[in-house]
């Protein structure tokens, strides 16, 4: 499962970013990476909260399932080392690979909760986190990008 969105209306900022020296805005990171990570962290934090709410839902018999916390611990924000062609920078909110105490892949368990199975109803946690926070994340990214570019410009002017 993935969701993508494009940031538009930042032409002036992007021009300023392109004008910065490569050591400040190059592939090793820079303002874009840090800004995207800030927005993704907001969604990841919300995903953890939504996951806990889903876990707290009573089963059909009225009992609450016991959680080991492994899935919640496995939610992470990760920079994509090889973004798709034409994409300069990409970060992901994802579930880190691992196994539960019963040997089930944590990623599989996350999918079972999100989409349900023939024996378990869906308890979405990641999609609601994204949908309820995408506008806030965009605002965080935009604000952080402006701040990061201004910081990089100050640093670049000291290098001259």
Secondary structure, DSSP 8 states (H G I E B T S, - for coil): --------S-HHHHHHHHTS-HHHHSTT--HHHHHHHHHHHHHHHHHHHHHHHHHTSB-TTS-B----SHHHHHEEEEE-SS--TT-S--EEEEE---B-TTS-BHHHHHHHHHH--SSS-----HHHHHHHHHHHHHHHHHHHHHHHHHHHHHHHHHH-
